[in-house]
Amino acid sequence: MKKLITAALPAMLAAVALAPAPAMAGSAEGKLQVKVLGTGVLPDGKIVAVKNDPLALTTGAQTKANDNYVPTLAVEYFLTPNVSAETICCFTQHHVSGVGALAPATNIVDHVLVLPATLTLKYHLPLGKGIKPYVGAGPSLFLIFGEKPGSSITGLGVTKVKMSNNVGFALQAGVDVALNDKGLGLSIDAKKYFQDTNAHFYAGNTEVLTTKHSLDPWVLSAGVAYRF
């Protein structure tokens, strides 16, 4: 997968750089489209591997990240009438709970702020009457900030947690529906990410636990679009 991402990203960026200049504002066939969306971020968060556990803290343990709902902004550039490149901007905040053998000690990480940097290449299929379903795919990088250990593990002596910024991949599908011929429309979008992170837990300066987690969120969005 990393080889696929490495090969695809330069080509996508080069295509954006070489594309012709945007059309005039208010055009339903303009080169640039901006979307303002309401988005549900539905992650997994389960432990898929234990890399370091000298205190046997994870015996029978499992975790789950909570869902969150946030506003997002998507910016899309049309390379051809049917092919575009899109990126999104949003921050989403989560916490990680213990399940299974960890319950009811559920507060594992009580603050995780994620910026899901994503670039997808999309293909649009015109169906007539302004309805354009699409599919897309591309690389992603989850930038994680502000992690804080929860009360369930600070009682065990954990003073700090750090989660890694890992490269992943996203698949995408959705539909754009034109509301008029001036570029205004509605958009419905679904992305499935394939994304892991490593969580490092510290007591002082000593790492006492390292776990690998599958984030793999569904990111579901709907909102308004303006093409110009």
C-alpha positions as a printed Julia matrix, in Angstrom:
228×3 Matrix{Float64}:
   0.0    0.0     0.0
   2.82   2.43    0.79
   4.28   1.82   -2.68
   0.89   2.61   -4.22
   0.6    5.84   -2.22
   4.17   6.86   -3.09
   3.53   6.29   -6.78
   0.12   8.0    -6.88
   0.79  11.17   -4.91
   3.39  12.81   -7.24
   1.19  12.14  -10.27
  -1.84  13.69   -8.6
   0.06  16.78   -7.52
   1.59  17.18  -10.98
  -1.83  16.96  -12.58
  -3.13  19.75  -10.36
  -0.12  21.94  -11.16
  -0.47  21.45  -14.92
  -4.25  21.89  -15.11
  -5.64  24.94  -16.99
  -6.8   28.08  -15.18
 -10.26  28.15  -13.55
 -13.35  29.26  -15.44
 -15.31  32.39  -14.47
 -17.15  32.46  -11.12
 -20.66  31.04  -11.03
 -20.15  28.46  -13.77
 -21.61  24.97  -13.34
 -18.65  23.75  -15.41
 -16.01  25.75  -13.52
 -12.7   24.21  -12.53
 -12.96  24.81   -8.78
 -15.59  23.52   -6.35
 -15.87  24.3    -2.64
 -18.1   22.3    -0.29
 -19.27  23.13    3.23
 -20.33  19.89    4.9
 -21.61  18.38    8.09
 -19.55  15.27    8.78
 -19.79  12.21   10.98
 -16.45  10.62   11.86
 -17.0    6.99   12.92
 -13.69   5.36   13.92
 -12.86   1.9    15.21
  -9.89   2.23   17.55
  -9.43  -1.43   18.45
  -6.08  -2.89   19.48
  -4.65  -4.98   16.63
  -1.17  -5.61   18.08
   0.7   -5.25   21.36
   4.31  -4.25   20.74
   5.52  -3.62   24.27
   3.79  -4.58   27.52
   6.28  -5.29   30.33
   3.6   -4.82   33.03
   1.04  -7.09   31.31
  -1.48  -4.24   31.19
  -3.32  -5.44   28.09
  -4.14  -9.03   29.01
  -7.66  -9.52   27.64
  -7.96  -5.8    26.9
  -9.67  -4.06   24.02
 -10.42  -0.43   23.14
 -12.91   1.65   21.13
 -12.79   5.26   19.89
 -15.98   7.34   20.08
 -17.82   8.89   17.11
 -17.77  12.65   16.49
 -19.69  15.13   14.32
 -17.91  18.18   12.91
 -18.12  20.8    10.11
 -15.73  20.22    7.22
 -14.52  22.09    4.16
 -13.68  20.31    0.9
 -11.83  21.95   -2.01
 -11.93  20.23   -5.39
 -10.14  21.04   -8.67
 -11.44  19.6   -11.95
  -8.6   18.43  -14.17
 -11.07  17.41  -16.89
 -14.91  17.47  -16.97
 -14.95  14.02  -15.34
 -11.73  13.89  -13.28
 -10.93  15.96  -10.21
  -8.56  16.11   -7.24
  -9.99  16.89   -3.8
  -8.68  17.66   -0.33
 -10.55  18.22    2.93
  -9.97  20.3     6.03
 -11.32  19.58    9.48
 -10.3   18.72   13.03
 -12.1   15.97   14.89
 -11.77  15.2    18.6
 -12.12  11.75   20.14
 -11.51   9.76   23.29
 -10.54   6.11   23.64
 -12.51   3.84   25.94
 -11.73   0.41   27.32
 -14.07  -2.45   26.47
 -14.03  -6.15   27.25
 -11.63  -6.9    30.09
 -10.94  -3.18   30.54
 -14.54  -2.26   31.32
 -15.65  -0.49   33.49
 -12.23   1.25   33.53
 -13.21   3.01   30.34
 -11.26   6.28   30.27
  -8.02   5.29   28.51
  -7.27   8.43   26.45
  -9.55  11.37   27.16
  -8.46  13.74   24.38
  -7.26  13.0    20.85
  -7.37  15.76   18.2
  -7.0   14.49   14.61
  -6.4   16.34   11.33
  -7.09  13.78    8.55
  -4.99  15.19    5.7
  -6.39  13.53    2.56
  -5.95  13.87   -1.2
  -8.23  11.86   -3.47
  -8.44  11.55   -7.24
 -12.1   11.28   -8.28
 -13.96  10.15  -11.39
 -17.4   11.67  -12.03
 -20.11   9.97  -14.09
 -22.66  12.47  -15.53
 -26.18  11.03  -15.45
 -27.95  14.08  -16.85
 -30.1   16.7   -15.11
 -27.13  17.76  -12.96
 -26.68  14.43  -11.13
 -23.05  13.3   -10.98
 -22.1   10.28   -8.88
 -18.38   9.72   -8.34
 -15.78   7.37   -6.93
 -12.31   8.23   -5.7
  -9.21   7.04   -3.89
  -6.0    8.47   -2.53
  -3.45   8.74    0.28
  -4.12  10.06    3.76
  -2.04  11.17    6.73
  -3.64  11.45   10.17
  -1.91  14.19   12.19
  -2.66  13.63   15.88
  -2.38  16.32   18.56
  -3.04  16.87   22.24
  -3.28  13.3    23.49
  -3.97  13.06   27.24
  -4.02   9.93   29.41
  -7.41   9.19   30.92
  -8.23   8.71   34.58
  -8.35   4.92   34.22
  -4.64   4.73   33.4
  -3.23   7.71   35.32
  -4.15   5.72   38.43
  -1.74   3.05   37.19
   1.1    5.57   36.98
   0.81   6.55   33.3
   1.69  10.24   32.92
   1.84  10.7    29.15
   0.5    9.17   25.94
   1.7    9.78   22.39
   0.01   8.5    19.21
   1.93   8.26   15.93
   1.11  10.09   12.68
   0.76   7.3    10.13
   0.18   7.2     6.36
  -2.94   5.4     5.18
  -5.36   5.2     2.28
  -8.94   6.29    1.61
 -11.67   5.07   -0.72
 -14.47   7.48   -1.59
 -17.91   7.52   -3.21
 -20.68  10.09   -3.41
 -22.92  12.2    -5.58
 -23.16  15.89   -6.51
 -26.58  17.27   -7.46
 -26.79  20.65   -9.21
 -29.46  23.05   -7.86
 -29.06  25.59  -10.67
 -26.8   26.48  -13.59
 -24.81  28.98  -11.49
 -22.67  26.39   -9.72
 -24.79  25.81   -6.6
 -25.41  22.21   -5.6
 -25.82  19.56   -2.94
 -23.21  16.92   -2.12
 -23.32  13.58   -0.3
 -20.0   11.85    0.35
 -18.68   8.71    2.05
 -15.04   7.84    2.72
 -13.59   4.67    4.2
 -10.1    5.09    5.61
  -7.56   2.34    6.19
  -5.44   3.91    8.9
  -3.44   2.68   11.9
  -1.65   4.42   14.74
   0.76   3.33   17.44
  -0.03   4.47   20.99
   2.93   4.91   23.34
   2.21   5.13   27.08
   4.8    6.53   29.49
   5.32   6.61   33.24
   7.65   9.57   33.55
  10.27   8.98   30.87
   9.78   5.19   30.78
   7.61   3.66   28.08
   5.41   1.08   29.81
   3.09   0.09   26.96
   2.99   0.25   23.15
  -0.12  -0.8    21.24
  -1.12  -0.65   17.58
  -4.68   0.49   16.88
  -6.85   0.23   13.79
  -8.58   3.6    13.37
 -10.22   2.78   10.0
 -13.01   5.39   10.25
 -16.03   5.86    8.08
 -16.33   9.59    7.3
 -19.85  10.47    6.13
 -20.69  13.99    4.9
 -23.52  16.01    3.4
 -23.82  19.69    2.58
 -23.77  22.42   -0.04
 -21.34  22.91   -2.92
 -20.42  25.89   -5.09
 -18.56  25.43   -8.36
 -16.88  28.32  -10.18
